[in-house]
Amino acid sequence: MPQHAIFDTEIIGRFKPIFLTCVNILETGEKYAFWHHVPGDLDALLDMFDDQSLQWISFNGNRFDMPLLSAWAAGAGVGMIKDLSTRIVEDNLMPWDIYKMLGIKALDIDHIDLIDVAPGVMISLKTYAGRMHQKRMLDMPFHHDQDLTPDQYPLVEEYCFNDLEVTKSLFITLSESIAIREHMSEEYSLDLRSKSDAQIAEAILKAETSIYSSTTRPNWVVYDLPKIIKTKASKLLELIDWLSNENFEINPANGSPIEPDWMQDPIVFRDGLYKVGLGGLHSQHDKCVSYTADDEWMISDIDAASYYPSIILKCGIVPHMAGGKGRAFIQAYERIYLERIAAKHSNLQLSKTLKIVLNGLFGKLGSIYCPFYSPDLLLAVTLTGQLNLLTLIDDLAKHRGIEVISANTDGIMVRYKAALRTKMLDIVARHGKHTGFDYEETRYRRVALKDVNNYIAVKPDGQIKAKGLYARAGVLEMKNPTMEICSKAAANYLAFDKLPETTILTATDIRDFVAVRSIKTKGGGVQHTHTKLVDDWIELERGKWMRGDESGKTVKRVSRPPPVEVGYGGVPFGRVARWYMTTEKLPAITQINNGNQVPKTEGARLCMTLPDQLPDDLDKDWYIRETYSMLNDMGVKV
């Protein structure tokens, strides 16, 4: 087994830039810092790159670090490395462009880049640090163009090594995903270790179909109703007529179908309100409601297994790819689907592998940069999926005593009389037999919904299913922490009738009490130590006023604007904030460049380093009130 060398680079300065590469060996804890200006450091780093026992791990290394390191290895000066880094960030310069421009090759190392393996798009390493509850969320204390003095170099090393700790934790978190990718790489003789699910699907289907480019660029697509959709409901027949007669325009910028105006409004159907669009089905009648199962009423989730892949294969849809390639695509996709079905109960690793291929492709169907670009197939899958669920809703809800609580993308939640359980299951089974879809049931004894995307459900054994706002935070969950103790306390009340204050007052882990949020503006954020009112308005012309500070903020009004509360003190922390709610009166966390408050930080204390124990100023009463507010939002009266 190889040892894992976690690595990262930093390039700081404009006129006198410095270039640093840090390495941390996961298994031994050894740390190395290699500086461009230090004699012998390049040779020592190249010796490590030649060590065949090391596997190199980075975050965004293929795009940023590797081109810079390859240039350094080829003899580039630090000025050129700085110029390359600037062009990568500001001009979107690609690695292959750099190698071609310099006439060099990329360093030949065994390398895994985590940025695409981790779920989520355009997520920063610091945000992942927050999602993993890293103890320190450290930001580079210098601007990337600031020229430094030698006594400041250790701070750059400290920051870089902290980033390596985050990358190391991310690598461990993604270990199963990486193992699956390694297995797939061997299976298909492709290096898939640094690819996202969608990229893996594209690479494998390219190899399976020999389709490497798309020449299809339609201006519009139409929807052809598949034979499995059968209904006599007048509302659905009307909807089908509208869909079948619509020419769905294609967005020339990204190649995806455009939702027509008439689809913006939800439809009323079987006592429910449903939004039908170019995504999944979304019910809108399930807001601020809660239900409890008892001897008379039962609650179940009915989900379609492998829904989108099943639609592609069971509806006879053949995408309109140039040169008759659509049929070849479907045949290859079906081979993978059948192989996954066969492996599901005998080879779990292979089953997980093939699931990535089947599900990962869907998002690529609407991308003009994908060789399998098929807006007609994308449209057919999403609309068929919604119509199918609506026909199932119709089959169920026409029976008195069966109510559809909620519907979303690939399933529905139903509440039904206990005496009708067999009938409900028979209806679902008949529907599945007709369509070819496999439906899976999950029973609940309690469910509380803020809306279709945000709810807590309790299974008969007390297990919790939480979605949206109430879901667990984490890397794989693609969610930032948001005071999770409140969701836990709400779930404990729903599952065990435990009052929220009981859960919160006995909690001891600071990670349960923090929130993490990205700041979109470039200036980052700060929590000032104090504020004061400032009246520095300058009247530029009648009715137009400007602040006398550096912001240049202007307002239009006849009379003089009121004084502005301005913050002072505090240390900037970068573009990701972490905080908890405090009993002390502190200014809210604000964005540096415009002074706007970071949402939900009134009464917060910045917490970029997690304390070992709960802080004395933690406002547990705030969390208790917030939990009761959550329960109220879900229609639960305590």
N, C-alpha and C positions, 0 to 999 in steps of 0.2 A: 504494500500500500504506500502511495506517495505521501510525503509531508506537504502541507499546504502553506504556501508563502503568500500572505495577504499583503498587497502593495498599493501605494498611492503616490502621486506626485503633486508638488506645489510649485507654481511659478509666480513670483511676486516682484514688483518693481517696474518702472518705466524706462528710466535712463540708465540705471544700474541694477538690472534684474538679477534675481537669484533663483536657482532651480534645485529642488530637493526631491529625492526619492526615498520613501520610508518603506521598510519591509518588516513584517511580524510573522514569525513561524508559529502557526497555530498550535502544533503539538508540543513544542518546547518552550514557547514564550520568548524566544530570542528576538531581539529588536536590532535593526540596523538602519542607519541614516547615511545616505550617499548624497554628497553635494557636488554640483557641477564644478565649483571653483577649487575643490580640495584635490590635490594630486593623489592619484591612485584609486580614488573612489569609483571612477568609471570601470577600471579593470576589475575591481573587487565585485562590482555589481554584475559585470558580464560573466565573471566566474560563477556567480550564483545562477544566472540565466542558463549557463551550460550544465548545471547540475541536474541530471536526469531524474533524480529522486524527488524533485520539487514540482508541485503543481501550483500554478500561479492563479490567484484569485483577486479580482478587482471589482469596482463599481464604476461603470462607464469607462473601463480601461480601453476597450477596442476603439472607441471614438476619440478619447482624449489622451490618456496616459501613454498608450502604445506608440502612436505616431511621434510624440515628443521624445520618448525613450529611444525609438529607432533612429530619430534624427541625431540625438546625442551620441549614440553608438557609432553613427556614420561620420562623426566629427563636427557636428553643427555647434556653433557658438551659442552662448546663452541668449544673445540678442535675437538670433534666428528662432530659437525655441520660443521666446516670448512672442515674437511676431506670429508664429504658427498657432500658439495658444489663443491669441487674440482673434485670428481669422477663423479658428474653429468655433469660438463662442459667438462672435459678432457676424461672421459671414457664412456660417454653416458649412465651412470647408470640410469635406469628407476625407477619411483616412486614405482611401485609394488615390485621391487627388494629391495628397501630400507625398505619398510614395512615388507617384509618377512625376511630380514636379521636381523632387529631389533626386530622382533616379536611384532610389534605394528600395530595399525590401523590408517588410515588417520583421521584427525580431522573431526568431523561430523558437517559441516557448510553448509549453503545455498550459494553456490559459483558459480560464472560465470567467466571463464577464457577467455579473449578477443583475445588471440593470434591467434586462428584458426577461430574465427568469422570474424576478419578483413581479407579482401581479400588480397592475396599476400602470397608468401612463403618465409620464412626466412627473414622477414622484421623486423628490430630493432625498439624498441619503439622510439628511437631518430629520426629515419627516419620518423616515423609517426608524430612526433612533427614538423618536417619540412613540411610535407604535410599539416598539419593543421595550419601552420603559428603560432605556439606557440611563445609567446613573448621571452621566454628564452629557448635556447637549451643548457642546462648545462651538462657538463661531470664530472664524478667522478674525483676529483683532486688527487686521490691517486691510486696507483697500488693495485690490490686486495691482494697482498702478503705483502704490506707495513704495518709494525707495527706502530700504531699511539699513540700519547700522548693524554691525556684527553682534552687538549685545542684544539685538532683537531676534536673532536667528533661533535661539532656543524656543521662543514662543511659537515660531512657525513649526518646529519639530513637535512641540506639545500638541498643537492643533492637528497635525498630520497623523500622529500616533493615535489621537482620540478618534479620528475618522477610521483608522484601521480597526479599532475596537468595535465600532459600529458595523463595519464591513464583515468582521469576523462573526459577530452575532447574527447578522443577516445570512451569512453562509450556513451557519448551523441551523437557523430557522428553515432555510430552503433545502436542507439536506435530502429530504425525500424527493422533492421536485428535481433536484440535480441527479439523484440516483436513477430516476425514471428516464431522464434525458441521456444519461450514460448508457442505459440499456437500449434506448432507441437508436443511439448513435451506432452501437454495435449491430443492431438488428438491420439497419438500413444502410450501413457503411457511409454515414454522413456525420459530420460534427454538428450535433444539435444541442450541445451543452449550454450554449449562451443564448439560445433563442427563446422567444415567447411561445405560448401555445399556438397562436395564429401563425407565427413564422415557421414553427415545426410542421404544422399542417400543410402549409404551402410548400415547404421543401420536400416533404414526403410525397405529396400528390404530384409534384413536378416529376419526381423520379418515377412514380408509378404510371403516369400518363404520357410522359414526354411532351407535356404542354408547358412551354416556357414563356409564352407571351400572349397577350390578348389584343386582338384587333377590333373587337366589338366596342363601338362608341355610339349607342343609340341616343336619340334626342328624347325619346319617351318609351315607356313600356306599358303593356296591358296585363290585366289579370285574367287568367283562364281558370274557371272554377273546376277543381278536380271532382271526380265522380263520387268520392267518399262523402262529400258534403251533401247531405239529404235533409230537407226540412219542409214542413208545411206551414211554418209560422210566418204570417204575413209580414211582420216587422223584419225578419231575416231575409225573406224573399225580396223585399224592397231594398235592403242593404246590399244584397248580392247583385241586384240589378244596377245599383249605383256603382259598385266596384267594377263590375264587368264592362260597363260603358265608359269608364274613366280612362283617359290617356294620362298616365302618370309621368309628368315631366322629370327629366334628369338634371340634377344640379351639375353644371359644367365644371364647377370648381373641384368637386370631390367624387362625382359619378353616382351619387346615391339618389334614389327616387325622392321627389318632393311631395309632401303631404298636401293635398288640395284643401282649399278653405272649408269646404263643406264637411270635412272630417274633423274639424276642430271641436265641434260640439258633441257631447256625449249623447247616447241613445237611451231611451227608457225602454226596458225590456223585462218582462216577467217580474214586476215589482222591484227591479233593480235599475241602477244607473251605471252605464258602461261607456268607457272611452275606447273607441276603436280607432286605431291609427296605423302608422307604419312601423310601430314597435309592437310590444306585447299588449294584450288586453288588460285594462285597468278598471276595476270597479270603483265607483265614486259614492256609493250609498253606505259604505262601511266606515263612517267617521264617528269617532267618539262613542263607540258601542262596546259592550262586553256581554259575554254569555257564559253560563255555567251549565255543564251537563248534570243531569240528575236521573231519577228513575223514569221520568217521562220523556226527556229530551236528550239527544246525543249530538256530538259534534265530530266531524271528520274532515281531514284534508284529502282531496283526491288529486293526485299529481300524475301527469303523463311522463313516463320514463323515456329518456333520450328523445325528447319531443321534437326538436328541430331536425336531427338526423333521421328520425322516423318519418317526418313529413316529406323530406327530400326523397326518400326511397319508397314510401308506400303510396304516394300520390301520382306516380308515373310522370313526374316533372322532369323534363329534359331541357337544360338551359340552352339558349340560343348562342352558342359559341361558334366562332368562325370555323369553316372547314369541317363541320360535323364533329367537332371535338367535344360537344356536350355529352354525347352518348358515351364516349371514352371516359369522360370525367365521372359520370354516374356509375359506370361499371367498376371503376377503380374504387370509388367511394363505397359501393356496395360490398366489394371484397373485404375492405377494412371493417365495415360494419358487421358482416357475418363472422369474421375472425374474432372480433371483440365479443360477440354473443357466445361463441364457442369457448372463449377463454375466461368468461365472467366467473365461472364456478370452479375452474381448474388451474388458472394461471393469473393470479391477482395482479402481478407486475405487468404482464402483457395487456391485461384488461385496462389498467390505468393508462398505459402507454397509448393504446388505440383510442381511448376516450378523449385524450388530448387532441388527437388528430381529427376525430369526428366533430367535436365541439369547437375546436380552435379555428376551424375554417370559416365558420358562419360570418364572423365579422369582416372577413376578407372579401366576401362576395360583392360588397358595395364599394370596393376600392379600385380605382382605375389603374393602380400600380400593381395589382395582383393579376397573374396570368389566368386566374379563374374568375375574373371580374364578370359577374352575372347579375345585373340589377333585376332582371326578370325573375331569376331564381330567388333572390333576396325578397322581392315583393311577394312571390308565390308562397314562400315559407311563412312569412309573418302574417299575411292575410288569412291563409288557410288555417294557421294555428288559432287565430282569433275566432274565425267562423266555426271551427270545430268545437271550441269551448262553449260558444254560444248555443250550438245545437245540443250539447250535453246539458247546459243550464236549462234549456227548454224542456228536454226530456225529464229532468228532475223536478223543476219548479212547477210543472203543470199538475203535479200531485199535491193536494192539500196535506200539509204536515211535513213537507220537505222545503226548506228555505235555503237559498244561496246567500251565505253571509258575505263572501268576498271572492274575487277572481283576479288572477294576475299571471300573465305570460304563459305558464305551462300547467296551471291547475286551478282548482276552486276549493273553497271551504264551505261546507254545508252543515246546516243544523236541521235535525229531523226527529220525528217522533220515534221513540225506541221501538214501538210496534212496527214501524216501517223500515227497520234496518235491513231486513232481507230484501225488501222491494228496492231500496236505494242501491244496494250492492248489485242486484240483478240488472237494474237499469244501466249502471256503469259497465257491467260485464258485457251486456248486449251492445252497448255503444262501442266498447273496445273491440268486440268481435267484428262488427261492421266496418270499423275504420282501420283495424290492424294495430291500433295503439295499445300499449300496455299501461294500465292505470294502477297506481300504488296508493293504498290508504294509510293514513296516520290518524289515529283517534286522539282527541283532546278531552280533558275534563273541564278546562276553562280557557277562554281566550278573551283578550282585551285589545281592541284596535284603536289607535289614533287615526289610522287610515290604512289603505291596502298595503302600503309599503312599510309601515311602522306598527308593530304589534308584538305582544308577548302571548305565547300559547303554552299551556301546561298539559303534558301528557298524563295518562292515567297513573304512571309510576312516579310522577313528580318531576320528571325531566322537563327542562325548559327549552322552548324554541323561541328565540328572540330575533326580530328582523329590524333593519333600518336603524333608527335612533337608539334602539334598545339592545342592539346586537353587541356581541363581544368585540372589543377592539383588537387589532393585530395586523401583521403583515399579510397573512393569507386571507384574512377577513376584509382587507382593503379598507380599514376604518381607523380613524384616529381615536384615542381615548377621549371620552366626554363624561367625566365624573361617573365612572361605571358603578360606583357604590349605589347610586340612585336607581339604576336599572336592576341591580342585584336586590336592592331592598324592595322594589316594586314586584319583582318576580317572586321573592320570598313571601310577600303578602298574598299574591295570587295563588301560589302553590300550597302554602302552609298556614295562611292567615296570621303570619308574623307581622306585627306592626313595624312600619319603616324605622322608627326610632330604635327598635331592638337591634335590627341589623346594623344600623349606622353607628350607634353608640358603642358597639362592641367590636367594630372593625379596627384593625391596627396597621393595615398596609397602605402607605401613602400613595401607591400606584392606583388604588381604587378611587382616590379623591382628585386626581389631576385631570386636566383637559389639555389637549394639544391642538394647535391650529396654525395653518400656514398663513403667512402675510403676503399678499399678492404684489404689493408695491416694492420697488427695488431698494428703497431706503431701509427696509427692515423696521424693527420696532424698538420701543423703549418703555420702561415704566419709570416715570419721574418720581422723585422723592417728595416734591411739593408743587403746588400751583399758586398762581396769583392772577388777579384781573389786570389786564393791560388795555389801555385805551390809546392805541397808536394809529387810528384811522386818519387817512389823508384824503381830502376831497379833491379828486382829479378834475372833475367838472360837475356841474350841477346834477345831483342825483346819482353820481358814481363815486364810490369810495374804495380805497386800497389800503391794505395793511402796510404799516411802516417797517415790518420785518422782512426777512428774506423770502417769505413764501410768495409774495406778489398776489395774494388772494384779494379779489375784488367782489363788491356787492353793489347792487343798484337799489337805492332807496332815497327818499327825499330828506329824511332826517338823519342825523348822525347815528351810525350803528352802535349798539351797546358794547361795552368793554368785553374783551375776549379772555377766557381762562387759558392761561399759558403755563405749560409744565416746565420745570427746571430740575436739573440733577438726573441721576440714574445712568445706567450703563447700557448702550445699545446691545442688542442680543442677536441680530440677524433676522432671518425671514421665517423662522418657526418659533412660536411661543408655547411655553408650558407653564401652567399656573394652577393654584388651588385657591379656594375661597377663604378669606381671612376675617378675623374679628376686628382687625385694625382698619382704620380709615386711610386708605391709600388712593392716589390717583389711578384711574383706569390705565391699562396698557394701551399705548397709542402707536400709530404708524408715524415714522419720523418725517417722511417727506410731505405729509399733508395734515398731520395732527389728528386724524380721524381715530376714533376709538376702535380697538379690536373688539368685535362683537362678544358680548357676554363676559367682559372682564371688569365690569363695575363691581367693586368689592373683592377683587382678586389680588393675589400676590404672585409675582413672577417666580418660577421654580425651575430654573434651568439645570440645577443639580439636585437630585433627589436626596432628602435627608434620610438618615438611618431609622429615625423614629418619627412618629407623627408630631408635627410642630405644635407648640403651645397655642399658637394663634389660629389653628384650624377651626373654621366656623361650622361645626357639625350641625347646628340648628339650620343653617342655610341648606344643607344637603337633605335634611328631613323635610323642610318646606318644599324643596324641589321635587322630592319623591312623591309627595302628596299631589303636587301640581301635575306630575306625569300620570298618576293614576286617574286624576280628574280628566286629563286629556284623552284617556282611553275609556272614558265612560264608567269608571269604577268609583262608586261612592263608598268612602270609608267611614 
